């Protein structure tokens, strides 16, 4: 199996950023998320360089929904990243991580009035998803005696090669305003006294392994930008969203790079803004690409079983990584304590959750397994812990960050007390 450079095999053990997974599991226990900060930073620099080498006014916003750990967001903030945030909680995390308000975009199709008020209070730009939301935001800003800076989210009605649950630019998607209605939406915004349109925004989906759809989306966006410029809208930024995928099947999936993305998108973008006579900042919103392969989950084999197939029952389930159950997603697995052993036996790796669908990896060739073996589930840094839960009354596991020669907890493991920490006694039960 092809491994990214921060994952290595030494003396039969899998290492992350030079740190032995077996030693980490013995120190911190299992299940355990292990993340390489250096890998995340390398990905960010590659994205920034690919775009800024072709156009100087670039802002990379991290899609905070992919991984909301403060240590991850702080590392990105220190490199100059902003964030695409989808809630008041993500906004608060971004600010605490050190990301300035001017580098944030509050996104989403169903914002509450308190969401809008929080964005106005912090001076965060809002990607408006409907005319109803526009007028609610105008009223909230009027009450605060402020002017809210906005973009509209464009639905470009593009088919993209990804799972339908994460294709967000389809004509049938819940996100955005149909591209044909966008000029009228900006005309409406120009009539509002407490809203100022300063950008335009789209996002076509996630885990896209072909760069051509991004070029098509850019073509739609610059065409609309030209029309808006003719209407007198002063566009300060043009946000093309994120969505660049990663090779979960390490040996067979294509692995597009930020350079590939830039080669496809930047000629369209540059020609479009030149035709429009504008020089907006280019904003992009990578999430998965920055963090997915930075992280593994280490999970201990509790037992093995032979039934209609061979099962390896481990201590991590879809409570910690729901992607396989939710999206039929594929993650490579490695026996971390015998990473160079021959792959002799087919196993299905299953978790401890009381659901038939609690399968982390189906029908994989692995070494002969026994209780106590350590399995690493790869590429778990995006939509892993961020989508985890306490289902079946299972406290969530710790997260460890590795950086150079150092390791440290970046989130402690939950305890049984954490399961009830937010629960209260109804008065009649006291």
Buried (B, 14 or more C-beta within 10 A) or exposed (E): EEBBEBBBBEEEBBBBBBBBBBEBBEEBBBBBBBBBBBBBBBBBBBBBBBBBEBBEBBBBBBBBBBBBBBBBBBBBBEEBBBBBBBBBEBBEBBBEBEBEBEBBBBBBBEBEEEBBBBBBEBBBBBBBBBBEBBBBBBBBBBEBEEBBBBBBBBBBBBEBEBBEEBBBBBEEBEBBBEBEBBBEBBBBBEEBEBBBBBBBBBBBBBBBBBBEBBBBBBBBBBBBBBBBBEEEBEBBBBBBBBBBBBBBEBEEBEEBBBBBBBBBBBEBBBEBBEEBEBEBBBBBBBBBBBBBBBBBBBBBBBEBEEEEEBBBBBBBBBBBBBBBBBBEBBBBBBBBBBBEEEEEBEBBBBBBBEBEBBBBBBEBEBBBBEEEBBBBBBBBBBBBBBBBEEBBEBBBBBBBBBBEEEBEEBBEBBEEEEBEEEEEEEEEEE
